[in-house]
Amino acid sequence: MTGAQDTVAALQAALAAEHVAVFGYGVLGGHVSPAQRQNVTLIWNAHRSRRDRLRGYIQSAGGRPAAAAAAYRLPFKVTSASSAARLAATLEDGVIAGYAVLAGANDPNLRRYAAQAMQEAAVRAVRWRDAPPSEAFPGLPPAALSPKPED
């Protein structure tokens, strides 16, 4: 893979996470308390905005943005405000993981964009859980945290 191919692949991974988040917030929005509805709408719009921006980045890099699926299989059924909050936190964890590879891109603007998206998602996940993260780098697979030998 070339550097450009790696960048497009990383952008596509972030885009896929945003597609899932947009879908998931649409599902959970009907189950939150009236006081949370405005917050859910703001977050949903933030994910839509990031999704659209990622599409632009992919096109600028010479790629074709992956389309969203018509529906996504969610990890559990949302039936209450409590399960809606749990899903929201899970979606944000997925967004963090989706941007993790992009945070290592060669382009400093993309690294900054990914880091900001990850930070925002981590804050939202903490708020949805009403608890601090259980790990130092939420969303990153354990293998990403292991020291790598130098080539």
C-alpha positions in Angstrom: 0.0 0.0 0.0 1.1 3.5 -0.7 0.9 6.3 1.8 -2.1 7.7 0.0 -3.8 4.3 0.1 -3.1 4.0 3.9 -4.5 7.4 4.4 -7.7 6.6 2.5 -8.1 3.3 4.4 -7.7 5.2 7.7 -10.2 7.8 6.6 -12.6 5.0 5.5 -12.3 3.4 9.0 -13.2 6.7 10.6 -16.1 7.2 8.1 -17.4 3.7 8.9 -17.5 4.5 12.6 -19.3 7.8 11.9 -21.9 5.9 9.8 -22.6 3.6 12.7 -22.8 6.5 15.2 -25.3 8.4 13.0 -27.5 5.4 12.7 -27.2 4.5 16.4 -28.0 7.9 17.6 -31.1 7.9 15.4 -32.2 4.7 17.1 -31.5 5.7 20.6 -33.0 9.2 20.3 -36.5 7.9 20.8 -35.6 6.3 24.1 -33.9 9.2 26.0 -35.6 11.5 28.4 -37.1 14.7 27.1 -34.3 16.6 28.8 -31.7 14.6 26.9 -33.3 14.9 23.4 -31.7 18.2 22.6 -28.3 16.8 23.6 -28.8 13.7 21.4 -29.8 15.9 18.5 -26.6 18.0 18.9 -24.4 14.9 19.1 -26.2 13.3 16.1 -25.5 16.5 14.1 -21.9 16.5 15.2 -21.4 13.0 13.9 -23.2 13.9 10.7 -20.8 16.8 10.2 -17.8 14.7 10.9 -19.1 12.1 8.5 -19.5 14.7 5.8 -16.1 16.1 6.4 -14.5 12.7 6.2 -16.2 12.1 2.8 -14.6 15.3 1.6 -11.1 14.2 2.9 -11.5 10.9 1.1 -12.5 12.5 -2.2 -9.6 14.9 -1.9 -7.2 12.0 -1.3 -8.5 10.4 -4.5 -10.7 7.8 -2.9 -14.4 7.1 -3.1 -16.2 7.4 0.3 -17.9 4.2 1.4 -21.7 4.6 1.5 -23.6 4.0 4.7 -25.5 0.7 5.1 -29.3 1.0 5.2 -29.1 -0.4 8.8 -26.6 -1.6 11.3 -26.8 -4.4 13.8 -26.5 -2.8 17.2 -24.9 -4.7 20.1 -28.1 -4.8 22.0 -31.7 -3.7 21.9 -32.5 -0.2 23.1 -35.7 -0.3 25.3 -35.1 2.4 27.8 -33.2 5.6 28.7 -30.7 3.5 30.5 -30.0 1.2 27.5 -30.0 4.3 25.2 -27.2 5.8 27.3 -25.3 2.5 27.3 -25.6 2.4 23.5 -24.5 6.0 23.1 -21.3 5.2 25.2 -20.7 2.1 23.1 -21.1 4.1 19.9 -18.6 6.7 21.1 -16.1 3.9 21.9 -16.5 2.8 18.3 -15.8 6.3 17.1 -12.6 6.4 19.1 -11.5 3.1 17.6 -12.5 4.3 14.1 -10.2 7.3 14.3 -7.3 5.5 16.0 -5.5 4.7 12.8 -6.1 8.1 11.3 -4.4 9.6 14.3 -1.2 8.2 12.9 -1.6 9.6 9.4 1.3 11.5 7.8 -0.7 14.6 7.4 -0.6 16.7 10.6 -4.0 18.2 9.8 -5.6 14.7 9.7 -3.8 13.7 12.9 -5.2 16.8 14.6 -8.7 16.1 13.2 -8.6 12.5 14.4 -7.2 13.5 17.8 -9.9 16.0 18.3 -12.6 13.6 17.2 -11.3 10.9 19.6 -11.1 13.4 22.5 -14.7 14.5 21.9 -15.9 10.9 21.7 -14.1 10.0 24.9 -15.7 12.9 26.7 -19.2 12.0 25.5 -18.6 8.3 26.4 -17.7 9.4 30.0 -20.7 11.6 30.2 -23.0 8.8 28.9 -21.6 6.3 31.4 -21.4 8.9 34.2 -18.1 7.3 35.1 -14.4 7.7 34.2 -13.0 5.4 31.5 -11.9 2.0 32.7 -8.8 2.1 30.6 -6.1 4.7 29.8 -6.7 4.7 26.0 -10.4 3.7 25.4 -11.1 2.4 22.0 -7.6 1.3 21.2 -7.0 -2.5 20.9 -4.5 -3.9 23.5 -2.0 -4.7 20.7 -1.8 -1.0 19.8 -0.5 -0.3 23.3 2.3 -2.9 23.3 5.8 -1.6 22.5 6.9 -2.4 19.0 10.4 -3.4 18.1 12.3 -0.9 15.9 12.9 -2.0 12.3 
